[in-house]
Amino acid sequence: MNKQTRNNMLVLTDSMDVGTKEFNEFQAILLNKSKDRSNEQKKKVELMALKFKMEDYLQAKDKHSKLVGDFLKAYLATFEIRQNKFAQYIGVRPSNLTKLIKGERSLNHELALIFGAIFDNDPMLWLDIQDKNKLYKLAKTKRKKYSLDDLISQ
């Protein structure tokens, strides 16, 4: 790829092969930089990484579903927060939180607001994940097929 093509694509760095000396040096630089981060910076990075995983899931075209609870468990595990402590903090019964995590109970708007505030992300992200899963589940069931052509031809 020539320089002009790279400039048009807004590539910030040249490609680098994993396992090369250059890659290992780059990896070492990043590792040293990460060691210098404050705890607050590390927390922000972790929050961003989890948010990106949620957004990636929403954009993915694959057909498997990840529960809202899967992402909640990831947040709790990342910050070493016990489920009981979390349930108490947000004012829900631990058994109800467990049902939410297992997908046996739906996320409501109030909890989406709480999760958004605690984990510094958009509450709609949580609700969109739940809606994606519901639509996927409904699409898997045998239903009448609807189309505009059929409607017009009737």
KOLLUM-693386 format. One record per atom (N, C-alpha, C, O, CB): x, z, y; residue in three letters. Coordinates in steps of 0.05 Angstrom, whole numbers, padded with zeros to 5 digits, always signed. Glycine has a CB too. Example, Ala and Ser with C-alpha at 12.3 -4.5 7.8 and 13.67 -1.06 7.14 Angstrom:
BEGIN
+00264+00156-00114ALA +00246+00156-00090ALA +00264+00156-00066ALA +00285+00169-00066ALA +00226+00181-00089ALA +00257+00142-00045SER +00273+00143-00021SER +00258+00157+00001SER +00268+00161+00023SER +00282+00114-00012SER 
This chain:
BEGIN
+00017+00000-00023MET +00000+00000+00000MET +00018+00000+00025MET +00036+00017+00027MET -00020+00025+00000MET +00013-00019+00043ASN +00030-00020+00066ASN +00022+00000+00087ASN +00000+00012+00085ASN +00030-00048+00078ASN +00039+00004+00107LYS +00034+00024+00128LYS +00008+00019+00143LYS -00007+00037+00149LYS +00057+00026+00147LYS +00002-00007+00149GLN -00022-00014+00164GLN -00047-00006+00148GLN -00066+00005+00159GLN -00022-00044+00171GLN -00047-00012+00122THR -00070-00005+00105THR -00073+00026+00104THR -00096+00035+00106THR -00066-00016+00077THR -00051+00040+00101ARG -00053+00069+00101ARG -00064+00080+00127ARG -00080+00098+00127ARG -00025+00082+00095ARG -00056+00068+00150ASN -00066+00077+00176ASN -00095+00072+00178ASN -00110+00089+00189ASN -00051+00063+00198ASN -00105+00050+00168ASN -00134+00044+00170ASN -00150+00063+00153ASN -00173+00068+00159ASN -00139+00015+00161ASN -00138+00073+00131MET -00153+00091+00113MET -00149+00120+00122MET -00160+00138+00109MET -00143+00088+00085MET -00133+00125+00143LEU -00129+00152+00153LEU -00116+00170+00132LEU -00123+00194+00130LEU -00154+00164+00163LEU -00097+00160+00117VAL -00083+00176+00098VAL -00062+00192+00113VAL -00046+00181+00128VAL -00069+00157+00076VAL -00062+00218+00108LEU -00043+00235+00122LEU -00016+00237+00109LEU +00004+00242+00123LEU -00055+00262+00124LEU -00014+00233+00083THR +00011+00235+00069THR +00013+00212+00050THR -00006+00200+00042THR +00015+00262+00055THR +00038+00206+00042ASP +00042+00186+00021ASP +00035+00199-00006ASP +00035+00223-00009ASP +00071+00176+00020ASP +00028+00182-00025SER +00021+00193-00052SER +00046+00205-00064SER +00069+00197-00058SER +00009+00171-00070SER +00041+00225-00081MET +00064+00240-00093MET +00057+00244-00122MET +00035+00253-00129MET +00069+00267-00078MET +00075+00237-00140ASP +00071+00241-00168ASP +00076+00270-00177ASP +00096+00282-00169ASP +00089+00222-00184ASP +00057+00280-00192VAL +00060+00307-00203VAL +00084+00308-00221VAL +00089+00290-00237VAL +00034+00316-00218VAL +00099+00330-00219GLY +00122+00333-00237GLY +00148+00323-00225GLY +00169+00327-00236GLY +00117+00319-00262GLY +00147+00310-00202THR +00171+00300-00189THR +00184+00323-00174THR +00172+00343-00168THR +00165+00276-00171THR +00209+00318-00167LYS +00223+00338-00151LYS +00209+00343-00124LYS +00206+00365-00115LYS +00253+00329-00146LYS +00200+00321-00111GLU +00186+00323-00086GLU +00161+00339-00088GLU +00154+00356-00071GLU +00180+00295-00075GLU +00146+00334-00110PHE +00121+00349-00114PHE +00127+00379-00117PHE +00113+00396-00106PHE +00106+00338-00138PHE +00147+00385-00134ASN +00154+00413-00138ASN +00163+00427-00112ASN +00156+00450-00108ASN +00176+00415-00159ASN +00178+00413-00096GLU +00186+00424-00070GLU +00162+00429-00052GLU +00160+00449-00039GLU +00206+00405-00056GLU +00144+00409-00051PHE +00119+00412-00035PHE +00103+00436-00045PHE +00092+00451-00029PHE +00103+00386-00036PHE +00100+00438-00071GLN +00085+00460-00083GLN +00098+00487-00075GLN +00084+00507-00069GLN +00084+00457-00113GLN +00124+00488-00075ALA +00139+00513-00068ALA +00134+00520-00038ALA +00130+00544-00032ALA +00169+00510-00073ALA +00133+00500-00021ILE +00128+00505+00007ILE +00100+00516+00011ILE +00096+00536+00025ILE +00130+00479+00024ILE +00080+00504-00003LEU +00053+00514-00001LEU +00051+00543-00012LEU +00037+00559+00000LEU +00034+00496-00016LEU +00064+00548-00034LEU +00063+00575-00045LEU +00075+00596-00026LEU +00063+00617-00022LEU +00079+00576-00072LEU +00097+00589-00013ASN +00109+00607+00006ASN +00091+00612+00030ASN +00089+00634+00040ASN +00136+00597+00016ASN +00078+00591+00039LYS +00059+00593+00062LYS +00036+00612+00054LYS +00027+00628+00070LYS +00048+00566+00070LYS +00026+00609+00029SER +00003+00625+00021SER +00010+00655+00019SER -00007+00672+00023SER -00008+00615-00006SER +00035+00660+00012LYS +00044+00688+00010LYS +00044+00702+00038LYS +00041+00726+00040LYS +00072+00690-00002LYS +00048+00686+00059ASP +00049+00696+00086ASP +00022+00701+00098ASP +00020+00712+00120ASP +00065+00677+00103ASP +00001+00694+00084ARG -00026+00697+00095ARG -00034+00726+00095ARG -00027+00742+00078ARG -00047+00681+00079ARG -00050+00734+00116SER -00061+00761+00117SER -00084+00762+00097SER -00093+00742+00087SER -00071+00768+00146SER -00093+00786+00091ASN -00116+00790+00073ASN -00141+00776+00084ASN -00156+00764+00069ASN -00122+00819+00068ASN -00144+00777+00111GLU -00167+00764+00123GLU -00165+00733+00120GLU -00186+00720+00114GLU -00168+00771+00154GLU -00142+00722+00123GLN -00138+00693+00118GLN -00143+00686+00089GLN -00156+00665+00084GLN -00110+00685+00127GLN -00134+00702+00071LYS -00138+00697+00042LYS -00168+00698+00036LYS -00178+00681+00021LYS -00123+00718+00025LYS -00183+00717+00048LYS -00212+00719+00043LYS -00225+00693+00054LYS -00243+00683+00040LYS -00223+00744+00057LYS -00217+00684+00077LYS -00229+00660+00088LYS -00224+00635+00071LYS -00242+00619+00067LYS -00218+00654+00116LYS -00200+00634+00060VAL -00194+00611+00042VAL -00211+00612+00017VAL -00222+00592+00008VAL -00163+00612+00034VAL -00214+00636+00006GLU -00231+00639-00018GLU -00260+00632-00012GLU -00273+00618-00029GLU -00229+00668-00029GLU -00270+00641+00010LEU -00297+00634+00018LEU -00301+00604+00021LEU -00321+00592+00013LEU -00305+00649+00044LEU -00281+00591+00034MET -00283+00562+00037MET -00282+00548+00011MET -00297+00529+00006MET -00260+00552+00055MET -00264+00557-00007ALA -00262+00544-00033ALA -00288+00545-00049ALA -00297+00526-00061ALA -00239+00557-00050ALA -00301+00569-00048LEU -00326+00571-00062LEU -00348+00555-00049LEU -00365+00543-00063LEU -00335+00601-00063LEU -00348+00554-00023LYS -00368+00537-00009LYS -00364+00508-00016LYS -00384+00494-00021LYS -00365+00541+00022LYS -00339+00499-00017PHE -00334+00471-00025PHE -00343+00465-00053PHE -00353+00443-00059PHE -00304+00464-00022PHE -00340+00484-00071LYS -00350+00480-00099LYS -00380+00477-00099LYS -00390+00460-00114LYS -00341+00504-00117LYS -00394+00492-00083MET -00423+00490-00081MET -00430+00463-00070MET -00448+00449-00080MET -00435+00513-00064MET -00417+00454-00049GLU -00423+00428-00037GLU -00416+00406-00055GLU -00431+00386-00057GLU -00408+00425-00010GLU -00394+00408-00070ASP -00387+00387-00089ASP -00408+00385-00111ASP -00415+00363-00119ASP -00359+00394-00102ASP -00418+00408-00120TYR -00439+00407-00140TYR -00464+00392-00130TYR -00476+00377-00145TYR -00446+00436-00149TYR -00471+00397-00105LEU -00494+00384-00094LEU -00490+00354-00093LEU -00509+00338-00096LEU -00501+00395-00067LEU -00466+00345-00087GLN -00460+00317-00084GLN -00455+00303-00111GLN -00457+00278-00113GLN -00435+00313-00067GLN -00450+00318-00132ALA -00443+00307-00158ALA -00468+00293-00170ALA -00490+00302-00167ALA -00434+00329-00177ALA -00462+00270-00182LYS -00484+00254-00195LYS -00488+00262-00224LYS -00506+00252-00237LYS -00477+00225-00192LYS -00471+00280-00234ASP -00474+00288-00262ASP -00501+00302-00267ASP -00513+00312-00248ASP -00451+00305-00271ASP -00509+00303-00291LYS -00536+00313-00297LYS -00537+00341-00307LYS -00559+00352-00312LYS -00547+00295-00318LYS -00514+00355-00309HIS -00515+00383-00317HIS -00523+00400-00293HIS -00520+00392-00270HIS -00488+00393-00329HIS -00534+00423-00299SER -00541+00440-00276SER -00526+00466-00276SER -00521+00478-00297SER -00572+00446-00277SER -00518+00474-00253LYS -00505+00500-00249LYS -00525+00517-00234LYS -00537+00509-00214LYS -00478+00498-00233LYS -00530+00541-00244LEU -00549+00559-00231LEU -00538+00570-00205LEU -00514+00573-00201LEU -00556+00581-00251LEU -00556+00578-00188VAL -00549+00593-00164VAL -00533+00617-00173VAL -00513+00625-00160VAL -00574+00601-00148VAL -00541+00629-00195GLY -00528+00653-00206GLY -00499+00648-00214GLY -00482+00666-00212GLY -00543+00663-00229GLY -00493+00623-00222ASP -00465+00616-00229ASP -00447+00619-00205ASP -00425+00629-00206ASP -00464+00588-00241ASP -00458+00609-00182PHE -00442+00610-00158PHE -00441+00639-00147PHE -00420+00648-00137PHE -00454+00592-00137PHE -00463+00653-00150LEU -00463+00681-00141LEU -00443+00698-00158LEU -00428+00714-00147LEU -00491+00694-00144LEU -00442+00693-00184LYS -00423+00707-00201LYS -00394+00700-00193LYS -00377+00718-00193LYS -00427+00699-00231LYS -00389+00675-00185ALA -00363+00667-00176ALA -00355+00682-00151ALA -00332+00692-00148ALA -00362+00637-00171ALA -00373+00685-00132TYR -00368+00700-00108TYR -00362+00730-00115TYR -00342+00741-00105TYR -00391+00699-00088TYR -00378+00741-00131LEU -00375+00770-00138LEU -00348+00774-00153LEU -00334+00793-00147LEU -00398+00780-00155LEU -00342+00756-00171ALA -00317+00758-00186ALA -00292+00755-00168ALA -00273+00769-00170ALA -00316+00738-00209ALA -00294+00736-00150THR -00272+00730-00131THR -00265+00754-00114THR -00242+00760-00109THR -00278+00707-00114THR -00286+00768-00106PHE -00281+00791-00088PHE -00283+00818-00103PHE -00284+00839-00090PHE -00301+00791-00065PHE -00284+00816-00129GLU -00285+00840-00147GLU -00307+00859-00139GLU -00303+00883-00135GLU -00258+00854-00145GLU -00331+00848-00136ILE -00355+00864-00129ILE -00372+00866-00154ILE -00379+00846-00166ILE -00371+00851-00105ILE -00378+00890-00162ARG -00395+00895-00185ARG -00424+00887-00178ARG -00433+00890-00155ARG -00394+00925-00195ARG -00438+00877-00198GLN -00466+00868-00194GLN -00484+00891-00185GLN -00500+00888-00167GLN -00477+00856-00219GLN -00480+00915-00197ASN -00496+00938-00189ASN -00492+00945-00160ASN -00511+00951-00145ASN -00490+00962-00206ASN -00467+00945-00151LYS -00460+00951-00123LYS -00473+00930-00105LYS -00484+00937-00084LYS -00430+00952-00119LYS -00471+00905-00112PHE -00482+00884-00096PHE -00513+00886-00094PHE -00524+00884-00073PHE -00475+00856-00108PHE -00526+00892-00117ALA -00555+00895-00118ALA -00563+00918-00099ALA -00582+00915-00084ALA -00565+00900-00147ALA -00549+00940-00101GLN -00556+00963-00084GLN -00552+00955-00055GLN -00569+00962-00038GLN -00538+00987-00092GLN -00530+00941-00048TYR -00524+00934-00021TYR -00546+00916-00009TYR -00554+00920+00015TYR -00497+00920-00019TYR -00556+00897-00024ILE -00577+00879-00014ILE -00605+00889-00018ILE -00624+00876-00009ILE -00573+00851-00026ILE -00608+00912-00031GLY -00634+00924-00034GLY -00652+00912-00055GLY -00676+00910-00052GLY -00648+00922-00009GLY -00640+00903-00078VAL -00656+00894-00100VAL -00649+00910-00125VAL -00627+00921-00127VAL -00652+00863-00105VAL -00667+00910-00144ARG -00661+00924-00169ARG -00639+00908-00184ARG -00639+00884-00184ARG -00687+00927-00187ARG -00621+00922-00197PRO -00601+00909-00213PRO -00613+00890-00234PRO -00601+00868-00239PRO -00583+00929-00226PRO -00635+00898-00246SER -00647+00880-00266SER -00658+00854-00253SER -00656+00833-00266SER -00671+00895-00280SER -00667+00856-00229ASN -00677+00831-00215ASN -00653+00813-00208ASN -00655+00789-00209ASN -00693+00838-00190ASN -00631+00825-00200LEU -00607+00810-00194LEU -00597+00796-00220LEU -00589+00773-00219LEU -00585+00827-00182LEU -00597+00810-00242THR -00589+00799-00267THR -00607+00775-00275THR -00597+00755-00284THR -00590+00820-00290THR -00633+00777-00270LYS -00651+00755-00276LYS -00645+00731-00258LYS -00647+00709-00267LYS -00680+00764-00272LYS -00639+00736-00233LEU -00632+00715-00215LEU -00606+00701-00224LEU -00605+00676-00225LEU -00628+00726-00186LEU -00587+00716-00232ILE -00561+00705-00241ILE -00565+00688-00266ILE -00552+00667-00270ILE -00541+00727-00246ILE -00582+00697-00284LYS -00587+00683-00309LYS -00606+00659-00306LYS -00610+00644-00324LYS -00599+00702-00330LYS -00618+00656-00282GLY -00637+00634-00277GLY -00665+00641-00286GLY -00682+00623-00287GLY -00627+00610-00291GLY -00671+00666-00293GLU -00697+00674-00301GLU -00716+00680-00277GLU -00740+00682-00280GLU -00696+00698-00319GLU -00704+00682-00254ARG -00719+00688-00229ARG -00708+00669-00208ARG -00684+00664-00206ARG -00716+00718-00221ARG -00726+00659-00191SER -00718+00641-00170SER -00708+00656-00146SER -00715+00679-00140SER -00741+00623-00161SER -00690+00642-00131LEU -00680+00653-00106LEU -00701+00649-00085LEU -00712+00627-00082LEU -00653+00638-00098LEU -00706+00670-00070ASN -00726+00667-00048ASN -00710+00663-00022ASN -00686+00666-00021ASN -00744+00692-00046ASN -00725+00656-00001HIS -00713+00649+00025HIS -00699+00674+00037HIS -00678+00671+00050HIS -00734+00639+00044HIS -00710+00697+00034GLU -00697+00721+00045GLU -00670+00726+00032GLU -00651+00732+00046GLU -00715+00745+00040GLU -00668+00723+00006LEU -00642+00727-00008LEU -00623+00705+00000LEU -00599+00710+00003LEU -00646+00727-00038LEU -00633+00680+00004ALA -00615+00659+00013ALA -00603+00666+00040ALA -00579+00661+00045ALA -00631+00632+00015ALA -00619+00677+00058LEU -00609+00686+00084LEU -00588+00708+00081LEU -00567+00708+00094LEU -00632+00696+00102LEU -00593+00727+00063ILE -00574+00748+00058ILE -00548+00738+00046ILE -00527+00745+00056ILE -00586+00769+00039ILE -00550+00720+00026PHE -00526+00709+00014PHE -00510+00693+00035PHE -00485+00694+00036PHE -00533+00690-00010PHE -00524+00678+00051GLY -00511+00662+00072GLY -00496+00680+00092GLY -00473+00674+00100GLY -00531+00645+00087GLY -00508+00702+00099ALA -00495+00721+00118ALA -00471+00734+00106ALA -00450+00736+00118ALA -00516+00742+00128ALA -00474+00743+00081ILE -00452+00758+00068ILE -00429+00739+00063ILE -00406+00746+00068ILE -00462+00770+00042ILE -00434+00715+00052PHE -00413+00697+00043PHE -00406+00676+00064PHE -00391+00657+00058PHE -00421+00684+00017PHE -00417+00678+00088ASP -00411+00661+00111ASP -00415+00632+00104ASP -00398+00615+00109ASP -00382+00666+00119ASP -00439+00625+00094ASN -00446+00598+00090ASN -00475+00593+00097ASN -00490+00612+00103ASN -00440+00589+00061ASN -00484+00569+00096ASP -00511+00561+00104ASP -00531+00570+00081ASP -00527+00563+00058ASP -00513+00531+00109ASP -00551+00585+00088PRO -00571+00593+00068PRO -00584+00569+00053PRO -00592+00572+00030PRO -00592+00610+00081PRO -00585+00546+00067MET -00597+00523+00055MET -00580+00513+00031MET -00590+00500+00013MET -00600+00500+00075MET -00554+00519+00032LEU -00537+00511+00010LEU -00547+00524-00016LEU -00548+00510-00037LEU -00508+00520+00015LEU -00554+00549-00015TRP -00564+00563-00039TRP -00590+00551-00048TRP -00595+00547-00072TRP -00567+00593-00033TRP -00608+00546-00029LEU -00634+00535-00036LEU -00632+00507-00046LEU -00647+00499-00064LEU -00653+00537-00011LEU -00614+00491-00034ASP -00611+00463-00043ASP -00601+00462-00072ASP -00609+00445-00087ASP -00591+00449-00025ASP -00583+00481-00080ILE -00574+00481-00108ILE -00597+00487-00126ILE -00601+00474-00147ILE -00552+00503-00111ILE -00614+00506-00119GLN -00637+00513-00135GLN -00656+00489-00137GLN -00666+00483-00158GLN -00652+00537-00123GLN -00661+00475-00115ASP -00679+00452-00115ASP -00668+00429-00131ASP -00682+00416-00145ASP -00684+00443-00086ASP -00641+00425-00129LYS -00629+00403-00146LYS -00634+00409-00175LYS -00641+00391-00190LYS -00599+00402-00140LYS -00631+00434-00183ASN -00635+00441-00211ASN -00664+00438-00220ASN -00670+00428-00242ASN -00626+00470-00216ASN -00682+00446-00202LYS -00711+00443-00209LYS -00719+00414-00212LYS -00733+00406-00230LYS -00728+00456-00187LYS -00709+00397-00194LEU -00715+00368-00195LEU -00703+00356-00220LEU -00716+00339-00233LEU -00704+00354-00171LEU -00679+00364-00227TYR -00666+00354-00251TYR -00682+00361-00276TYR -00687+00345-00294TYR -00637+00364-00254TYR -00691+00386-00277LYS -00707+00396-00300LYS -00733+00381-00302LYS -00741+00373-00324LYS -00712+00426-00297LYS -00746+00377-00279LEU -00772+00362-00279LEU -00767+00333-00288LEU -00784+00322-00303LEU -00784+00363-00252LEU -00746+00321-00279ALA -00741+00293-00285ALA -00736+00289-00315ALA -00741+00268-00326ALA -00717+00282-00270ALA -00726+00310-00328LYS -00720+00308-00357LYS -00746+00309-00374LYS -00746+00299-00396LYS -00702+00331-00366LYS -00767+00320-00363THR -00792+00322-00378THR -00806+00294-00378THR -00803+00279-00359THR -00811+00343-00366THR -00821+00289-00399LYS -00836+00264-00400LYS -00860+00265-00382LYS -00878+00281-00385LYS -00845+00257-00430LYS -00859+00248-00362ARG -00880+00246-00342ARG -00888+00217-00339ARG -00874+00199-00347ARG -00871+00259-00316ARG -00911+00214-00327LYS -00919+00187-00320LYS -00899+00175-00300LYS -00890+00189-00281LYS -00948+00187-00308LYS -00892+00150-00304LYS -00874+00136-00286LYS -00890+00124-00262LYS -00909+00110-00266LYS -00858+00114-00301LYS -00881+00130-00239TYR -00894+00120-00215TYR -00876+00099-00201TYR -00852+00101-00201TYR -00899+00144-00195TYR -00890+00079-00190SER -00875+00059-00175SER -00893+00047-00154SER -00918+00046-00157SER -00864+00037-00194SER -00881+00037-00133LEU -00896+00024-00112LEU -00909-00001-00121LEU -00932-00007-00114LEU -00878+00019-00088LEU -00895-00017-00138ASP -00906-00042-00149ASP -00932-00036-00165ASP -00952-00050-00161ASP -00886-00056-00167ASP -00932-00015-00182ASP -00956-00008-00197ASP -00979+00000-00178ASP -01002-00008-00183ASP -00950+00014-00217ASP -00973+00014-00158LEU -00993+00023-00139LEU -01005-00001-00125LEU -01030-00002-00122LEU -00981+00043-00119LEU -00989-00019-00116ILE -00999-00043-00101ILE -01015-00061-00119ILE -01035-00072-00110ILE -00976-00058-00089ILE -01007-00063-00144SER -01021-00082-00163SER -01048-00071-00172SER -01063-00086-00184SER -01003-00087-00187SER -01054-00046-00167GLN -01080-00035-00176GLN -01102-00042-00157GLN -01125-00035-00162GLN -01078-00005-00179GLN 
